[in-house]
Amino acid sequence: MDSILGDAMKRLGKVEREVIPDLFTALIHAIVGQQVSVKAAYTVWHRMQLHFEDMIPQQIAFATVEEIQQCGMSTRKAAYIKNVGEAVMFCSLNLMELYNLPDEEVIKRLSRVNGIGVWTAEMLLLNSMERPDIVSWGDIAIRRGMMNLYNLSDITKEQFEKYKKQYCPYGSVASIYLWKLSFES
């Protein structure tokens, strides 16, 4: 592990995070969190949980886009969520088989579903499947955390990849601390 990150980890101590073990719920949570602030995602997620007490594929698949959208998201994002519910319900996406696949194959399979991109798939790998080596270029907080950690005003893809390699095979631990570091100024 990178010594600079190691020092920051000692300073920050143990960082708690939410793990959502149910893959379907975690996937919907990741879609809710796409391209919105942490606060907005929390609010929308809370509304989703209140409205859909049992976050199961059938309930989401049979809901209307408008019903999902009323939880506080765009119509497009609501359509993506409904699409995921239908994909799981009608077996075009088998979430259970993802456990037996390597990270890149999980990303590839999930990305076939409209509304799921690389970032969303990586968040599922990290926050639900608890894969050990996920560091997402698509996550602005992770990039900002790297910039704060190494005192950079910007970060290139090449710099990001260099640091990512230094974190291997514990990239997920690094990601958790980089998120925390992204809030430091």
N, C-alpha and C positions, 0 to 999 in steps of 0.2 A: 504494500500500500504506500502511497505517496506520503512522505514525511510531513509536508505542509498540511495536508488533509489530516494526517494522524494527530498533529498538534491541535488543530481545530476541533477534532473529535474529543480529545481529552478536555479541552476547554468547555465544550458544550455539554459533555456528559451524555447520558443515555437519552436518545430521542424516541419518543413514543409516536406511533403512527397507527392509523386505522387499517385493519386488514379485513376484507370482505371475502370470506371463504366460498360463498356461493358464486359460481362463475357468471350466471345470468345476471344476478343482482349487481355484481361488480362491473359487468359490461355496461349495463344501463347507467350505473354511477359514473363510469368513465365518459360515456357519451354526454351526460348532463354537464360534466366538467370541461368539455371541449370549449376552448376559446372564450372562457368567461373567468371572471375573478373568483378567487376562493370563496369570498363572501356570497356572491351571486350563486355559485354552484351549491353552496350549503343551503341556501334558501330554497332553491328549486328542488334539490334532493329531499329536503324535509317535506315539502309539499307533495312530492311524488310518493313518499312513504306514507303520508297521511291518506292520500287519495287511493293508492293501491296498497292496501295493508299487506297483502301477500304478493310480493313482487315475483310473479311466475309468468312464464311465456304466454300461457293461454290468456291471462288477464290483460296483458299488454297487447297481444295480437288482436283480441276482440274489442279493445278500446278504440274509439275514433281518434284520428289525429287531433281533432279539436279538443277532445277530452284530455289528452296528454298535454297538449299545448297550453291548456288553462293552468297547468302547474307552474307556468312562468317562463316558458321557453319559446323559441321561434317555431313557426310551423314546420320549417325544414328539419330542425332537430327532433321535433315530435314525430315527424314521418320516419326519421332514421330509427328512433326508438321502437316505433310500431313495426318497422321492417325487421329489426332484430328479433322481436317477439315472434313474428311470423316465421322467420328463418329457423329459429329453434323449434317452434311448435311443429312445423311441417318438415323437420329433419334435414333441411338443406345445410344446417350448421349443427354439428354434433359437438357440444361443448365438452362432454366427458372424454372424447378421444384426444382432446388437446393436451391432456396431462401426459400422454405418452409420446408427444412430439417435441423435437428440438425447438428452441426459441424462434429461429428463422421460419420454420414451417408453421408455427402457431401464428406468426405475423402474417404470413402469406395466406393462410386459410381465413383468418379473420378479415383481412383486407378485401377479400372477395365480396363481402357483405356491404351493400351500400350504406354509408354512414360510419363505417369503421375504417380508420386509416392506421398508419404505422404507429402514431403516438398513442391512440386508443388501445391498440393491441399491446404495446409496450407497457402501458399502465395496468392492463390486466395481468400481464406476466409479472410485473413488480408487486402490485398491491393485492392481488388475489392468489395467484399461483405461487407467489413468493420465490420466483426464480432468482438465483444468486448474482447474476452478472448483467443487469439491465441499467444502462445509462442512455437516456433518450436525448438525442440532438433536438428533437421536436419539442422538448419541454423547456419553455422560456425560463422557468424558475431554476432548473438545473444549470442552464447556461449562465444565468445571472449569479448563481451561487459560485460557479467557477470563476467568474469575473471578479467577484468580491474576494474570494479566497486567494487568488493570485494577483490582485491589484491590477486588473486589466480594464481598460475603458471599452473594449470590444473583444469578441472572441471569434476566431475563424473556425471553420469546420476542421481544418488541419490541426489547430491547437487543441480543439475539443477532442479529436481522435487520439492525440498524443496523451492527454490526461486520462482519457477513457482506458487506454492500454495500461497505464500505470495502476489503475484501480483493479484490473483484472486479477483474479476471478471473483472479486468482491464488489463489483460495480453497483449492485443494488444497495449495499451499505453506504457507499459513497453518495449515491443519489439521495438517500434519505438525509444525509448530513448536508449535501449541497442545497436541498430545498430549505433547510433551516438557515443555512448561510445566505440564501437569497434575500432574506428579510433584514439582514444587517446592512447598515449604510456605511 
